[in-house]
Amino acid sequence: MTSQQQSVTLTPQVGSHQTAMLQQPQQQLNQQDFDPVHRFKMLIPQLKESLQNVMNIASQNFAHNTAIDNGVKSNDATVQRFDKSLEEFYALCDQVELCLRLAHECLTQSIDSAKHSPNLVPTATKPDTVQTESLSYSQYLSMIKSQISCAKDIHNALLECSKKITGKSQQQGIL
């Protein structure tokens, strides 16, 4: 629990202005959590710590088992569970992998977006700034119309495919 959450839970009779002040940094934190690169950067120290923990527990377990095998110690001593620490490490690895996949997907979408709509339309709010690589409104409309027609073509192709699939399954059901 963060200190902001603790202060909210510890002081339930906070004024509306103070509550709004406490929620603002929390909202910014939540927005940063959705950024896969920021989340990745936050997970790396946790991953390092978890790996160190796994190695320490493995080392302790090896030493304990060696002592038992040599007859120096009995099996009464409790040692930390290796499988729990390894499971925690793998969970963090999975989160890192998801963050990297999401970042890669965002990058791919950004590249595709720049490829299919590389130039911006000048905005009416900033008429004094001339963008050298911007599209005119008519060029923008024609690009949008071509994208709409492409989407309709894909939609029609999917509909035809679904009709063929359902037609074949109905014919097989009759036989």
Salt bridges, closest charged atoms under 4 A:
ASP83 OD2 - ARG81 NH2 2.57
GLU97 OE2 - ARG101 NH2 2.69
